[in-house]
């Protein structure tokens, strides 16, 4: 067994990956206990989708939250973050 495997022979997860994984699990549990068609529901689901890289779907959820409450600052913030995360056509993500 190598140093990068756990006692079950599986690949060890870095701490940052472990934290991100459990953060996602906790968000899913919150979502399950939140009534649908509420601002909170769309915010939680939008943030989950954003963390999974599903930017267009996240934008849709944040827009739904703003339709329910157009003055909701957190929904506006996350909508902006999701829009900025969408890769632009022709963008490679490399500086070289």
N, C-alpha and C positions, 0 to 999 in steps of 0.2 A: 504494500500500500504506500503510495507516494504522499508527500506532505500536503499536496493540494486536494486530497480526498478525505472525506470523513470516515468514521468507523464502519459505515455501511458500504464503503467503496464508491460513494457518489462524490461528484465535484463539489468542493466547498464554495459557498456563496460569499462574496465580499460583503463587509458590513453595510456598505451603502446600498447594495442590492437587497440585502435582507430587510433593511429599514423601509426601502421603497415598496417591497413586496407586502410587508405587514401594514403599511400605510394604505395600500390599495385594498387589502382585505378588510380593514376597519372601515374604509369608505363604503365598501359594498354592504357591510352590515348596517351602516347608517342609512344607506339608500333603501334597504329592505324595510326599515322601520319608519320611513318617511312617506306620508300620503302623496300619491301621484298628483300631477297637475298643480303643484305648488312651486313657488320660487326656490325654496330649499331643495326640493327634489331635482329640479333642473340644474341648479348649481352643483350639487354633489355629482350627478351623472355627467355633467359637462366636464368637471375636473377629472373624473375617472377616464373619460374618453380622451381628454387632452393628455393625460399621463400615458395612455396607451398609443399615442401618436395618431389618433383618429380625429384630426383637426376639424374637418368639415362637419362631422357629427357634433363635436363639441361646440362649434360656432352656432349650430342649430339649437342646441340646448340653451346656450346663454341668451340667444335671441328670444327663445320661448320664455325664459325667466324675465327678460325685459318687457315682453308683451304683457306679462302678468303685473309687473310693477316697473314702469319705465324710469323711475327715479332710483332704482336699486344700484348703489355705487359698486358693490362687489360684483354684480352681474356684468356691469359695464366694464369693470377692470378685467375680468376673466374673458369677456368677449374680445377685448383688445389683445390680450395675451394669445388667445387662440388664433386670431387673425394674423398676428405677427409670426406665429409658429408655422403657418402654411408655407411650404417651399414655393418660391416663385419659379415660373417657367424658365428653363435655361440655367438655373442656379445649381452649382455642383456641390457647394458646401466646402470646397477646398480653396485655400489661398494660393496654391501653386499652380 
